[in-house]
């Protein structure tokens, strides 16, 4: 994997407390999370934080 065609597409999940590595197969290569569970957790936390300050 590290020496293959996908080495430029490897990424580390940007969610807190997650250190998973993934292969970004999106068209433009802008994936940030390893899966939808991490993405939902981060976006829900941001939504709740915005609701508390307003």
Chimera marker file (.cmm) of the C-alpha trace (Angstrom):
<marker_set name="trace">
<marker id="1" x="0.000" y="0.000" z="0.000" r="1" g="1" b="0" radius="0.5"/>
<marker id="2" x="2.707" y="2.506" z="0.904" r="1" g="1" b="0" radius="0.5"/>
<marker id="3" x="4.632" y="1.888" z="-2.283" r="1" g="1" b="0" radius="0.5"/>
<marker id="4" x="1.579" y="1.546" z="-4.507" r="1" g="1" b="0" radius="0.5"/>
<marker id="5" x="-0.508" y="3.886" z="-6.574" r="1" g="1" b="0" radius="0.5"/>
<marker id="6" x="-2.569" y="5.033" z="-3.570" r="1" g="1" b="0" radius="0.5"/>
<marker id="7" x="0.278" y="6.431" z="-1.426" r="1" g="1" b="0" radius="0.5"/>
<marker id="8" x="-0.742" y="10.000" z="-2.367" r="1" g="1" b="0" radius="0.5"/>
<marker id="9" x="-4.310" y="9.231" z="-1.283" r="1" g="1" b="0" radius="0.5"/>
<marker id="10" x="-3.544" y="8.106" z="2.279" r="1" g="1" b="0" radius="0.5"/>
<marker id="11" x="-4.927" y="10.295" z="5.042" r="1" g="1" b="0" radius="0.5"/>
<marker id="12" x="-5.428" y="10.359" z="8.797" r="1" g="1" b="0" radius="0.5"/>
<marker id="13" x="-8.878" y="11.027" z="10.231" r="1" g="1" b="0" radius="0.5"/>
<marker id="14" x="-9.190" y="14.579" z="11.586" r="1" g="1" b="0" radius="0.5"/>
<marker id="15" x="-11.771" y="13.675" z="14.237" r="1" g="1" b="0" radius="0.5"/>
<marker id="16" x="-10.622" y="14.010" z="17.854" r="1" g="1" b="0" radius="0.5"/>
<marker id="17" x="-9.704" y="10.709" z="19.507" r="1" g="1" b="0" radius="0.5"/>
<marker id="18" x="-9.484" y="8.915" z="16.150" r="1" g="1" b="0" radius="0.5"/>
<marker id="19" x="-6.186" y="7.864" z="14.623" r="1" g="1" b="0" radius="0.5"/>
<marker id="20" x="-7.416" y="5.719" z="11.759" r="1" g="1" b="0" radius="0.5"/>
<marker id="21" x="-5.744" y="5.872" z="8.373" r="1" g="1" b="0" radius="0.5"/>
<marker id="22" x="-7.857" y="5.710" z="5.221" r="1" g="1" b="0" radius="0.5"/>
<marker id="23" x="-7.472" y="5.750" z="1.449" r="1" g="1" b="0" radius="0.5"/>
<marker id="24" x="-9.172" y="8.768" z="-0.072" r="1" g="1" b="0" radius="0.5"/>
<marker id="25" x="-10.982" y="7.588" z="-3.183" r="1" g="1" b="0" radius="0.5"/>
<marker id="26" x="-13.036" y="10.756" z="-3.663" r="1" g="1" b="0" radius="0.5"/>
<marker id="27" x="-12.730" y="12.485" z="-7.016" r="1" g="1" b="0" radius="0.5"/>
<marker id="28" x="-11.033" y="15.652" z="-5.754" r="1" g="1" b="0" radius="0.5"/>
<marker id="29" x="-9.146" y="14.110" z="-2.816" r="1" g="1" b="0" radius="0.5"/>
<marker id="30" x="-10.602" y="16.238" z="-0.014" r="1" g="1" b="0" radius="0.5"/>
<marker id="31" x="-11.836" y="13.541" z="2.354" r="1" g="1" b="0" radius="0.5"/>
<marker id="32" x="-11.243" y="14.387" z="6.059" r="1" g="1" b="0" radius="0.5"/>
<marker id="33" x="-12.797" y="11.539" z="8.030" r="1" g="1" b="0" radius="0.5"/>
<marker id="34" x="-12.306" y="7.777" z="8.059" r="1" g="1" b="0" radius="0.5"/>
<marker id="35" x="-16.040" y="7.141" z="7.978" r="1" g="1" b="0" radius="0.5"/>
<marker id="36" x="-19.492" y="8.560" z="8.523" r="1" g="1" b="0" radius="0.5"/>
<marker id="37" x="-19.447" y="7.810" z="12.262" r="1" g="1" b="0" radius="0.5"/>
<marker id="38" x="-16.528" y="10.177" z="12.863" r="1" g="1" b="0" radius="0.5"/>
<marker id="39" x="-17.987" y="12.778" z="10.515" r="1" g="1" b="0" radius="0.5"/>
<marker id="40" x="-21.360" y="12.709" z="12.269" r="1" g="1" b="0" radius="0.5"/>
<marker id="41" x="-19.760" y="12.958" z="15.707" r="1" g="1" b="0" radius="0.5"/>
<marker id="42" x="-17.722" y="16.035" z="14.751" r="1" g="1" b="0" radius="0.5"/>
<marker id="43" x="-20.588" y="17.789" z="12.973" r="1" g="1" b="0" radius="0.5"/>
<marker id="44" x="-23.039" y="17.086" z="15.808" r="1" g="1" b="0" radius="0.5"/>
<marker id="45" x="-20.597" y="18.482" z="18.355" r="1" g="1" b="0" radius="0.5"/>
<marker id="46" x="-20.150" y="21.635" z="16.254" r="1" g="1" b="0" radius="0.5"/>
<marker id="47" x="-23.915" y="22.041" z="15.908" r="1" g="1" b="0" radius="0.5"/>
<marker id="48" x="-24.449" y="21.690" z="19.638" r="1" g="1" b="0" radius="0.5"/>
<marker id="49" x="-21.650" y="24.146" z="20.381" r="1" g="1" b="0" radius="0.5"/>
<marker id="50" x="-23.234" y="26.729" z="18.068" r="1" g="1" b="0" radius="0.5"/>
<marker id="51" x="-26.601" y="26.251" z="19.781" r="1" g="1" b="0" radius="0.5"/>
<marker id="52" x="-25.175" y="26.914" z="23.233" r="1" g="1" b="0" radius="0.5"/>
<marker id="53" x="-23.622" y="30.233" z="22.307" r="1" g="1" b="0" radius="0.5"/>
<marker id="54" x="-26.621" y="31.637" z="20.466" r="1" g="1" b="0" radius="0.5"/>
<link id1="1" id2="2" r="1" g="1" b="0" radius="0.2"/>
<link id1="2" id2="3" r="1" g="1" b="0" radius="0.2"/>
<link id1="3" id2="4" r="1" g="1" b="0" radius="0.2"/>
<link id1="4" id2="5" r="1" g="1" b="0" radius="0.2"/>
<link id1="5" id2="6" r="1" g="1" b="0" radius="0.2"/>
<link id1="6" id2="7" r="1" g="1" b="0" radius="0.2"/>
<link id1="7" id2="8" r="1" g="1" b="0" radius="0.2"/>
<link id1="8" id2="9" r="1" g="1" b="0" radius="0.2"/>
<link id1="9" id2="10" r="1" g="1" b="0" radius="0.2"/>
<link id1="10" id2="11" r="1" g="1" b="0" radius="0.2"/>
<link id1="11" id2="12" r="1" g="1" b="0" radius="0.2"/>
<link id1="12" id2="13" r="1" g="1" b="0" radius="0.2"/>
<link id1="13" id2="14" r="1" g="1" b="0" radius="0.2"/>
<link id1="14" id2="15" r="1" g="1" b="0" radius="0.2"/>
<link id1="15" id2="16" r="1" g="1" b="0" radius="0.2"/>
<link id1="16" id2="17" r="1" g="1" b="0" radius="0.2"/>
<link id1="17" id2="18" r="1" g="1" b="0" radius="0.2"/>
<link id1="18" id2="19" r="1" g="1" b="0" radius="0.2"/>
<link id1="19" id2="20" r="1" g="1" b="0" radius="0.2"/>
<link id1="20" id2="21" r="1" g="1" b="0" radius="0.2"/>
<link id1="21" id2="22" r="1" g="1" b="0" radius="0.2"/>
<link id1="22" id2="23" r="1" g="1" b="0" radius="0.2"/>
<link id1="23" id2="24" r="1" g="1" b="0" radius="0.2"/>
<link id1="24" id2="25" r="1" g="1" b="0" radius="0.2"/>
<link id1="25" id2="26" r="1" g="1" b="0" radius="0.2"/>
<link id1="26" id2="27" r="1" g="1" b="0" radius="0.2"/>
<link id1="27" id2="28" r="1" g="1" b="0" radius="0.2"/>
<link id1="28" id2="29" r="1" g="1" b="0" radius="0.2"/>
<link id1="29" id2="30" r="1" g="1" b="0" radius="0.2"/>
<link id1="30" id2="31" r="1" g="1" b="0" radius="0.2"/>
<link id1="31" id2="32" r="1" g="1" b="0" radius="0.2"/>
<link id1="32" id2="33" r="1" g="1" b="0" radius="0.2"/>
<link id1="33" id2="34" r="1" g="1" b="0" radius="0.2"/>
<link id1="34" id2="35" r="1" g="1" b="0" radius="0.2"/>
<link id1="35" id2="36" r="1" g="1" b="0" radius="0.2"/>
<link id1="36" id2="37" r="1" g="1" b="0" radius="0.2"/>
<link id1="37" id2="38" r="1" g="1" b="0" radius="0.2"/>
<link id1="38" id2="39" r="1" g="1" b="0" radius="0.2"/>
<link id1="39" id2="40" r="1" g="1" b="0" radius="0.2"/>
<link id1="40" id2="41" r="1" g="1" b="0" radius="0.2"/>
<link id1="41" id2="42" r="1" g="1" b="0" radius="0.2"/>
<link id1="42" id2="43" r="1" g="1" b="0" radius="0.2"/>
<link id1="43" id2="44" r="1" g="1" b="0" radius="0.2"/>
<link id1="44" id2="45" r="1" g="1" b="0" radius="0.2"/>
<link id1="45" id2="46" r="1" g="1" b="0" radius="0.2"/>
<link id1="46" id2="47" r="1" g="1" b="0" radius="0.2"/>
<link id1="47" id2="48" r="1" g="1" b="0" radius="0.2"/>
<link id1="48" id2="49" r="1" g="1" b="0" radius="0.2"/>
<link id1="49" id2="50" r="1" g="1" b="0" radius="0.2"/>
<link id1="50" id2="51" r="1" g="1" b="0" radius="0.2"/>
<link id1="51" id2="52" r="1" g="1" b="0" radius="0.2"/>
<link id1="52" id2="53" r="1" g="1" b="0" radius="0.2"/>
<link id1="53" id2="54" r="1" g="1" b="0" radius="0.2"/>
</marker_set>
